């Protein structure tokens, strides 16, 4: 516990490492508050990174549980007997309550459905609930739980020029908050814009200049990929201790110490499996540095780059010359006129697009279609090896989601889309900190986090006017404008962005052998009625031009590894086809 305050009217407890609050300071923050509903101002500023709060009214028994907006740490709960049990660990809660797997959700995890809100919020453990982004959970004896909104996205109505300085200051503050009292820290330095910008801001901070900054770069086997040159240049300019590791070693680890398991992925497999699975290897590489926090750029692409729905929102804005800008956008990206027109004219909503989703669930595989760019919910890619029973489970999952009537994350489609990506990134960061691998047992704790998920940074980035967001030269224009003076614009105008196609195919080759071992003699996913192992083996031998089919195949392989590890934990009943 980081800090607490207790009196006859209210109790407040802070948990996490990214706060400097003491008991006395927290008492001053909460002075005069007698009800959990009156804690909005102090708790809004305190819950960030890995810091969460629990408040209680001793007399009424009412509880308030509040986590960061994008749930880099989060609460969950389940009903047990006549009471409600809360935790910040889904698997622990599932074990304590004897919960089974939700096979409808597991079927969804075999696809990329988890990229869309609200499917990213569904838990793989039956009976466990979570709160939507930007809400806190209230519990009252005899009344159960309800979610209360405490944060909403701002209106996208400010210019790049207006936001640049405040954004630079917010990023600096977010970084300072995370590295305070940590004499050694590390960060990704991929040669890309998000991690490089963070590196330069860290180098300007008065606190970090006296600390040990270590940067990590994963090197491609393709030396024509010039990311290593840009990363090395940045490391020299910011003065960090730069570490290069072959990307291939992380691929190899997926079949050994980083193989998907319930220890590594206590919240189940999904779209972030590979990122989370790399965590034990990163810990091992960073162990000699003594780093206590590793910062990454998760969320930067969504916050500052173009998103698919951008042209749709631009058309509905009041931007002068928007039709000319949209035409130029279509020509530059070589989008077919008819498909672009269908995308622009789509009149969907979260509710309407969710209701429309079932008719797409029986497609062999969702084709790439520009017209889908304006959908509030993406059509999932469903692997041909998934059975008719698995598709029925997808129908059941979608129908239950429609009945729950979830609200959009924003009334603006582009803001909603950005926020759903941030939700996925928040879950990935949470997963990195939940992952347990062999290397963790003999290493110091390392917190993983992304400053781009900090609420103050997000508030400013989401305020960007759609016209300025659509003007993508230089790349990520708002981030370019907010970069420190010591960072050259060259990083944003480079034309040689790294290509990792070779690694995609290497990963598939490494996966192929494991797929043969997993599915040659049947599988647990087959026992559950979700996949046809023969179809999995056949698809593993097919060539993919884009590599997307390899990703679809990886979802199946990772899920099979994961459910086998669950069986080893005795969390699944022994009879086939049940959970």
N, C-alpha and C positions, 0 to 999 in steps of 0.2 A: 504494500500500500504506500502511495506517494505522500498523501496527506489526508487528514480528516478533521471534522469539527462536529461536536456533539453537544446539544443542550436539550432542554425539556420539550422544545418545539420542533426541532429538526436535526437530522443527522446527515452529513454529506461526506462521502468517501471518494477520493481520487485514486485511480490505479494507473500505473504506467511510468515510463522513465523519462519522457520528453516534457517534463515540467519542473520548474524550480519552486513551486509553491510549497511552503511549510505549513504546519498546522496553524500558526499564528496568522500568516498572510491569508490563508483560506478562511479563517474565522472573520477577518475584516471584510473579505469579499462577500461573505454571506450574512453579514451583520444586518439585523432587522428583518430578515426573511423568516417567516413562520410556516409557509406552505411550500410544497414542491413546485407549485405553479409559479411561484415568485422567483425562481432561480434562473430564469432565462438569461439575464445579463451576465452573471458570473460564469455559468456553465458553458455558455456559447463561446466564451473566450478560452476556456480551459480544455475542452475536449478537442484534441488535435493529435495527429500522428498515432501513437499507441496509447494515448490517454483517454480513459473513459471514466464516467462518474455514476455513482449510485447515491440517491438521496432517499430519506425515509422520514415520515412523520410518526414519531413514537406513539402518539395518542390514537391516531386513526389507523395506523398500519399501512398507509398509502406509500407506494414506491414510485420512484422515477429512475429510469435507466437511460443514460444518454451516451452515444458514441459519436465519433467524427462523421461528418456528412457522408463521405463515400466509404465509410465502414472499413477503414484499414485495420480497425479492431471493432468487433461488433458483439452485441448480445443476441442470445436466442433463448427460446423457452418452450416448454411442453407442459401439458396438463398431466398430473400424476395423482390418482386418487381424487381427493376433493381439493387439491391444491395446485399451484403453479410453481414449476421449478425453473429457475433462470441460470444461465451460464454464459461464458464467452467462448466456449469450446463445444462445437456440435457433437463431436464423437464421444466426448466424456459424458455429455447429456444423454446421448443415445445408449451408451453402455449402462449408465446408472438407472435409466428408465426401461431398459430391455426393449428398445425400439428396433423395428425391422427396417429394411430398405424400402423406399418408395419406388417401385418398379416403373411407374409412369415417368417419374423424374429421371430415373436411370436411363430409360429409353431416350429421353431428351438429351442426356449427356453423351449419347453415342453420335450426336449430330452437333452442328454449330448453333443450335437454338439458343444456347446460353449467351450469345452475343447480343440478344435482344431483351429489352426490359418488357415485361416483368419476369421473364423466364430465368434471368440471371439470379433472381432472388429465391427461387425454389430450392429447398434443401433436399438432399438425397436420402435423408433419414425421415421416415414417416412419422408425422405428429409433431415435428419441430417447426416453429414459426420464427420469422425474423421481421424486423421493422424496415420499411422503405427508406431510401436515402433521405436525409434531412428531417427525420422525425425522432422524437424520443418516446419511450414506452412508459405508459402509466399503468399501474396495477393497484386495484383497490379491493379489499376483502369483500366477497359477495358479489362483485361486479366484473371481475376478470381484468383483461388487458385492453387498452386502446392506444393507438398511435397518434401523437400530437405533432403537427408540423412546426418546426422551429427554424427552418431555413428554406428559402425558395430562391431560384436563380433571378438575377437582375434582368432588366430590360436591355436588349442589345441595341443601345442608342448612342454610344460614345465613339469618338474617332481614335485612330491610332495615336495621333499627336497628343490627345488628351490623356491617354492611358499609359503612355510609355514610362514616364517617371514614377507614377504610383506603382506600376507593376514591378519595376526594378527594385523599388524599396520593399514591396511585399515579398518578393522572392528572397531578398537579402534577409529579411526578418524571419521568414520561414526556415531558411537554412541555419541561421543563428540559433533559433529555438531548438532545432534538432541536434545540433552538435555541442550545445552548452554542456559543460562538465564532462566532455568526452575528449581527452587529450589526443586520441588517435581516431581518425575516421577515414572512410574510403568512399569512392564514388565511381560509377561507370564513366568511362571516357571512350565512347565508341567511334568518335570522329563525326558523329551526327550532331545536329543542332541542339537538341534538348540537353544531352549530357554535357556537351561542350560549353554551352551557356552557363549551366550550373557551376562548372569548374571555374570559369572566369569570375563569376560572382563570389564564389567561395574564396578566391585568391584576393579579392578586394576587402573582405571582411576583416576587421581588426582582431577578432577572436581567432579566426582560422589561420592568420598569418603566423601565430605563435604555436600552432598545433601541427600535428603530423598528418598531412594529407596524402593519401595513397589512391592512385587511379588504376582502374582495371580495364583492359582492352582484350577482346576475344578476336584472335587473328584468323582470317580466312586462309584456306589453303591456296586460294587463287591470289597470287601476289599482284596481279593486274588490278585487283581491288585496292584502291588507294586510300581506303579508310585508315589504314595503319599510319600513313604519312601525315594525315590531318590530325590523328590522335596524338602522334608523337610531337608534332609541332605545338599543339595545344598544351601538352604536358610540359614542354620546355618553357612555354610562355607563362604558365601559371605556377611553375616551380614545384610540381607534385612528384612524388615517388611513383614512377609509372611501371605497371606490371603487365606484361603481355602473356596471354595463355592461348594455346591453339583451341579454336572453336571445336575441333574434332574431339578433344578430350571430353567435352561436355556431351557430345553425341554418344560417344562410347559409354559414358556413365549411365545412360538411359537403360542399358541392358544389365547393369551391375548394381552399384550402390545407390543409384538414383532411380531404379526401377519403380514404377508407380505402386504404392502400397498405402494401406490405411494409416500407417505412421507418417508417411510423407504427405499424404493427401487426406487428412481426416474429414474434410468436407466433400470428398468424392472427386472423381475424375471430371474433366471438362475442358473448356477452351484454353485455360491457362496452365494445363498440366506440364508442358515443357518448361515454361518459365519457372514454375514452382520446383520442378524436379532438378533444376540446375542449382538450387539453393545449397545442398550439402557440399557440392563441389566448390562453390564460391566461398563458403565458410572455410573449407580446407585450404584454398589458395591464400585467403586473407589472414589465416591464423598467425603466421609469423609477424604480421604487421602490428598486431595488437588492436586492430580496428574494433570499435564497439558499435559503430553504425555504418551501414552501407547505403548510400543514396543512389537512386536510379531515376530515369526520366519517364517513368510510367505516366501516361496521360498527356504528355507533351504534344504528340501528334494530333490528338483530338482537340486540345485546347487552341492550338495555333495553326494547324494545317487545314487544308480543305477537307470537307466531309461530303459524302455523296449528295445530300439534300440541299446543298448550298444554292444551286441554281433555282430550285423550287422556291426557296425562301426569298431569294433576290427578286424573282418575278413579282412576289406579293409585297415587296417593300415599296417605299416612296423614292427610291434612288433614281436620280435623273440619269437617263441613258442606259437604264437597266437592260432593255432589249438588245442594245448593241453589245453590252458586256456579256450577256448570255450567248449571243451568236458567236462572239469571239471564243468563249469558253468551249462551245460545241466544236468549233473548227479546230482549235488547238488540241483537243482531246480526241478528235476524229470520231465523235459520236454520231451514229446514223440519225438523220433528221426525224424519221418517223418514231423511233424509240425515244428520242429526246422530247418530242412533242407529247407523247403519251405520259412521260414522266412529269413534265411541266403541268399537264392538265389533270393529273390525278387529284381527286378530292377525298382523300382518306382521312382517317383519324385513328387514334389508338384503338378505340372500341370497334370501329368499322373494319380496320385491317386485321384485328384479332379474330373477329367473327368470320372474316374471309379466309383465314389461314387453313381451316380444315380441307378445303377443296384442293390445296396444294400438297397435302401430306402423302398422297398416293403417287405423286410423280416419282420417276426413277431417281432423279437428282435435279435439283433446281439449277437451271441454266443461267449463265451470266446474262443479265438483262438490265440495260440502263434504265428502263422504265421502272424498275424496282427501287431506284434511288430515292423516290419520294414516298416509299412505304414506311409507316411507323413501326412495323414489325417485319423483319427480314424473313423471306421464305427459307426454311432450313435446307441444307444439303443432306439428303438421306442416302446412306450407302446401300447399294443393291443387295448386300448380304443381310440387311435387316429384314426380318420376317414380317408376314402379314400381322402376326400377333403384336410385334413391336410397333407397327404402324397404328394398330388399334390403341395401344397404350399412348402413342403420341396424340391421337384424337382425344382420348380421355383427359390427357394433360391440358390440351388446348381448351377443351370444353369447360373444364374446372376453372381455368384461368379466366375465360370469358364470363362465367357466372360470378366470379369474385369482383368483376367490374373495376379493374385497376385504373387509376387516374394517370394521365401523362405526366412526365417529369417537368414539362413546360408546355405552355400553349403554342410555342413556336417550335416547328418541326426540327430546325437545325439545332436549337438549344437542347431539345429533347434528345436528339441523336448524340450530341456531344456528351450529355450527362449519362446516357446509357453506357457509352464507352468508358467514362470515368468510373462508373459503378463496377464494370468488369475489371478495370485496373485496380480499384480499391480491393476487390476480392482477391486479386492476384497477390498484392502486397500482404494482405492478411494471411494468405496461404503460405507465402514465403516464411512468415514468422511462426506459423504453426507447424511447418515441415520439420520432421525429425529424421535425421540420417545418421549413419555410423560416425561421421566426422564430428557430430555435435557433442558426442559424449566426452571428448577430450579437448574441447576448445572453449574459449570464452564466449559468452553470449554476444551475438551480433544482431542488432535490430536492422531490418530492411524497411526502407521508406522512400516515398517520392514527394518532394516539395511541391510538385505540380498538382498534388491532390489536396494541398492546404487550402482551407476555405477562403482565405483572403486573396490568394493567387487566383483561385477559380472565379471569385466574384468579379475581379477586374477583367480576366480573359473573356468571360461570358458577356461582359458589357460591350464588347466590340461590335460596332455596326456591321450589318451583313455586307454592305458594299465594300468596306475596308477589308473584311475577312475574305471576300472574293478576289481581291487584288493580290494575287499570290506571287508577286515579284517585288523585292527578293522573297525567297521562300520564307514562310512563316513571318509575315511582315511585322506583326505586333511584337513577336519575340526579338526580331532584328532591331526594332526601334528601342526595345527595353534593354538590349545588351549593354554591358559595361563599356566605358570608353576604351578600355584596354583590349577589347575584343574586336578584331578586324571584321569588316563586312565581307571579306573574302569567304569566310565560312558559310555565309548565307547565299552567295552567288556561285559557288562551285558547281561545275557541270558533271563531275565524275563521282556521283553518289555510288557507294559500294554495292556490289552485287553478290548475294549469298546463294545463288542458284546451286552452286556446287555442293554447298552444305545441305541443301534440301534433298538432293539425290543421295548424298552420303548417309543422311539420316534414314532415308528409305531403305538403302542397302543394309544398314545395321538392323533396321526393324524387320526386314524380310526373314532373316534367319529365326528371329524370336517368334515371328508369326507362325512359322512352320512348327515350332515347338509348342506354341500355345493352342493351335487349332487343329493339328494333324489328327489327334485322337479325341475329338470333341472338345467341349469347353463348358464352363459354368454359364456363360451367356447363352449357349445352346440349351442347357438344362432349364434356364429361365424362360426359354421360348423367344429370345430376342434376336438371335443371329443364326444364320446357316453357315457352319464352319467351312463347308466345301466352297461356298461362294466367296468367303474371305480368302481362302488359299488361292482361288483362281484370280481374284482381283489383284493379289499381291504380285502376280507375274506380269501384269499389264503395265505398259509404259504410259506415263503422263507427261504431256508437253509442258503444262503449267506447274505441276507438282501439287495441285489442289487435291487430286485423288489420293495422294500420299497422306495428306493431312486428314482426310476422311477416314482412311484406313488406320491411321494412328489413334484416332478416337476409340476405335474398336479394340485395338491391341492394348492400349493403356487401361481401358475399362476392364478387360479380361484379367489383366495382372492385378488390378485393384480388387475386384470381387474375390479373387483367390486369396488375397491377403486378409480380406474380411472374414472369409471362412476359417482361416487359421486363427483368427481372434475369437472364434465361436460366436460371431455376431450374426451368422446366418444359420437357420435350421438345416438339418442334414438332408431332409427330403428334397428331391429335385423339383424345380419349377416353382418354389415358394420362397418368400422372403419375409 
